[in-house]
Amino acid sequence: AAVRAAVAAIERDHGPVDTLIANAGIGADTSALRWRSEDLERVYRTNVFGVSHCIEAVLPGMIARRQGHLVAVASLAGYRGLPASGAYASSKAAVISLMESLRVELRGHGVRVTTLSPGFVKTELTAKNRFPMPFLMELDDAARLMHRAIRRQKSEYRFPWTLASVITLARFLPNRLWDYLLRNRKVIKAE
């Protein structure tokens, strides 16, 4: 209700929303050794339902006008399970799947859909991480890349390309090999 009210106020003062950028993200230490469903619920409330509430507030108008652009910020973490990141990674996987479903369904209705999946970006969220963050990007650099992808109306944009390539390939690795790499190479270490 709060999001719909905010969108109504924005549209009253500035006209219809033509581009929505839904960028909601919090993390939580969701190690299997300390699992709590409350942590998963809290992360999903922000990362998945926050995005959904924003979309719900603007999508009917976009469909009626047969024009608009839905953009959601997911994460490369959404493409493969990571230790101690079950809530965050699965919430971003949900956003990726949600946006893909919307993209397919909204084709022909004049509404474009873009999913942005960054790797590690230097923010307050990543400052709390206690594991290696390969190819950590500065916030301004990530924002520039996202802006370019939105302007070019890409349906999906994963970056930085180096980490995105590794994660894309990792999706095709057998689980045993992925587990081995995480465990023995200490790509990411669960506590």
C-alpha positions as CSV (number, residue, x, y, z in Angstrom):
1,A,0.0,0.0,0.0
2,A,2.8,2.4,0.8
3,V,4.6,1.8,-2.5
4,R,1.3,2.3,-4.4
5,A,0.7,5.6,-2.5
6,A,4.2,6.8,-3.3
7,V,3.9,6.0,-7.0
8,A,0.5,7.7,-7.1
9,A,2.1,10.8,-5.6
10,I,5.0,10.7,-8.1
11,E,2.6,10.3,-11.0
12,R,0.4,13.1,-9.8
13,D,3.3,15.5,-9.6
14,H,5.4,14.3,-12.5
15,G,3.3,12.2,-14.8
16,P,3.4,8.4,-15.4
17,V,6.4,6.3,-14.5
18,D,8.0,5.3,-17.8
19,T,11.0,3.4,-16.3
20,L,11.0,1.6,-12.9
21,I,14.4,0.6,-11.5
22,A,13.7,-1.8,-8.6
23,N,16.9,-2.1,-6.6
24,A,16.2,-3.8,-3.3
25,G,18.8,-5.7,-1.6
26,I,19.8,-6.8,1.9
27,G,21.9,-9.8,3.0
28,A,22.0,-12.0,6.0
29,D,24.4,-14.7,7.3
30,T,22.3,-17.7,6.4
31,S,24.9,-20.4,7.1
32,A,23.3,-23.9,7.3
33,L,25.0,-24.2,10.6
34,R,23.0,-21.3,12.0
35,W,19.8,-21.6,9.9
36,R,16.8,-19.5,10.9
37,S,13.7,-19.2,8.6
38,E,13.2,-15.7,10.0
39,D,16.4,-14.6,8.2
40,L,15.2,-16.0,4.9
41,E,11.8,-14.3,5.4
42,R,13.4,-10.9,6.1
43,V,15.7,-11.1,3.1
44,Y,12.8,-12.2,0.8
45,R,10.6,-9.4,2.1
46,T,13.1,-6.8,0.9
47,N,14.8,-8.5,-2.1
48,V,11.8,-10.3,-3.7
49,F,8.6,-8.7,-2.4
50,G,10.1,-5.2,-2.4
51,V,10.7,-5.6,-6.1
52,S,7.3,-7.2,-6.6
53,H,5.5,-4.3,-4.8
54,C,7.3,-1.7,-7.0
55,I,6.3,-3.6,-10.2
56,E,2.7,-4.0,-9.0
57,A,2.5,-0.2,-8.5
58,V,3.5,0.7,-12.0
59,L,2.8,-2.2,-14.3
60,P,-1.0,-1.7,-14.8
61,G,-0.3,1.8,-16.1
62,M,2.5,0.7,-18.3
63,I,0.3,-2.0,-19.8
64,A,-2.6,0.4,-20.3
65,R,-0.2,2.9,-22.1
66,R,1.5,0.1,-23.9
67,Q,4.8,1.6,-23.0
68,G,7.3,1.3,-20.1
69,H,10.4,-0.3,-18.9
70,L,10.8,-2.5,-15.9
71,V,14.3,-2.9,-14.6
72,A,15.3,-5.0,-11.6
73,V,18.7,-5.4,-10.0
74,A,19.4,-9.0,-9.2
75,S,22.9,-10.4,-8.7
76,L,25.4,-12.9,-10.1
77,A,24.9,-14.7,-6.8
78,G,21.5,-15.7,-8.1
79,Y,23.0,-18.1,-10.7
80,R,24.7,-20.6,-8.3
81,G,24.4,-21.5,-4.7
82,L,27.0,-20.0,-2.4
83,P,27.9,-21.0,1.2
84,A,26.4,-18.9,4.0
85,S,24.4,-17.0,1.3
86,G,21.3,-19.2,0.9
87,A,18.8,-16.4,1.6
88,Y,20.6,-13.7,-0.5
89,A,21.5,-16.0,-3.5
90,S,18.0,-17.6,-3.7
91,S,16.3,-14.3,-3.4
92,K,18.2,-12.9,-6.3
93,A,17.5,-16.2,-8.2
94,A,13.9,-15.5,-7.6
95,V,14.2,-12.0,-9.0
96,I,16.0,-13.3,-12.1
97,S,13.3,-15.8,-12.7
98,L,10.5,-13.3,-12.0
99,M,11.9,-10.8,-14.5
100,E,12.4,-13.5,-17.1
101,S,8.8,-14.6,-16.7
102,L,7.6,-11.0,-17.0
103,R,9.8,-10.3,-20.0
104,V,8.3,-13.3,-21.9
105,E,4.7,-12.4,-20.9
106,L,4.9,-8.7,-21.5
107,R,6.4,-9.1,-25.0
108,G,3.8,-7.6,-27.3
109,H,2.4,-5.3,-24.6
110,G,4.9,-2.5,-25.1
111,V,6.6,-3.1,-21.8
112,R,10.3,-3.8,-21.9
113,V,12.0,-5.8,-19.1
114,T,15.7,-5.6,-18.1
115,T,17.4,-7.7,-15.4
116,L,20.8,-6.4,-14.2
117,S,23.0,-8.9,-12.4
118,P,26.1,-7.3,-10.9
119,G,28.9,-9.1,-9.2
120,F,30.6,-7.6,-6.2
121,V,30.1,-3.8,-5.9
122,K,31.7,-1.8,-3.1
123,T,28.7,-0.8,-0.9
124,E,27.7,-1.0,2.7
125,L,26.3,-4.5,2.0
126,T,29.6,-5.9,0.7
127,A,31.6,-4.1,3.4
128,K,30.3,-6.7,5.8
129,N,31.5,-9.7,3.8
130,R,34.2,-11.8,5.3
131,F,35.2,-13.7,2.2
132,P,37.1,-13.0,-1.0
133,M,35.2,-10.8,-3.5
134,P,36.8,-11.2,-6.9
135,F,36.6,-8.4,-9.3
136,L,35.1,-6.0,-6.7
137,M,33.8,-2.9,-8.6
138,E,33.5,0.7,-7.5
139,L,29.9,1.9,-7.2
140,D,30.2,4.6,-9.8
141,D,31.6,2.1,-12.3
142,A,28.7,-0.3,-11.7
143,A,26.2,2.5,-12.0
144,R,27.7,3.5,-15.3
145,L,27.4,0.0,-16.7
146,M,23.8,-0.4,-15.4
147,H,22.8,2.9,-17.0
148,R,24.3,1.9,-20.3
149,A,22.4,-1.4,-20.2
150,I,19.1,0.3,-19.4
151,R,19.6,2.9,-22.2
152,R,20.3,0.0,-24.7
153,Q,17.2,-1.8,-23.4
154,K,19.1,-5.1,-22.8
155,S,16.9,-7.9,-21.6
156,E,19.6,-9.1,-19.3
157,Y,23.0,-7.7,-18.4
158,R,25.6,-9.5,-16.2
159,F,28.8,-7.8,-15.1
160,P,31.7,-7.5,-14.7
161,W,32.2,-9.7,-17.7
162,T,35.1,-11.6,-16.1
163,L,33.1,-12.7,-13.1
164,A,29.9,-13.1,-15.2
165,S,31.8,-15.5,-17.5
166,V,33.0,-17.5,-14.6
167,I,29.5,-17.7,-13.0
168,T,27.9,-18.6,-16.4
169,L,30.4,-21.4,-16.8
170,A,29.9,-22.5,-13.2
171,R,26.2,-23.1,-13.9
172,F,27.2,-26.0,-16.2
173,L,29.7,-27.6,-13.8
174,P,28.6,-30.8,-12.0
175,N,27.7,-30.1,-8.4
176,R,30.5,-32.2,-7.1
177,L,33.1,-30.1,-9.0
178,W,31.4,-26.8,-7.9
179,D,31.4,-28.0,-4.3
180,Y,35.1,-29.0,-4.5
181,L,36.1,-25.6,-6.0
182,L,34.3,-23.7,-3.2
183,R,35.6,-26.0,-0.5
184,N,39.2,-26.5,-1.5
185,R,40.1,-23.4,-3.5
186,K,38.4,-21.3,-0.8
187,V,36.6,-19.3,-3.5
188,I,34.1,-18.5,-0.8
189,K,34.6,-19.8,2.7
190,A,31.6,-20.6,4.9
191,E,32.2,-20.3,8.6
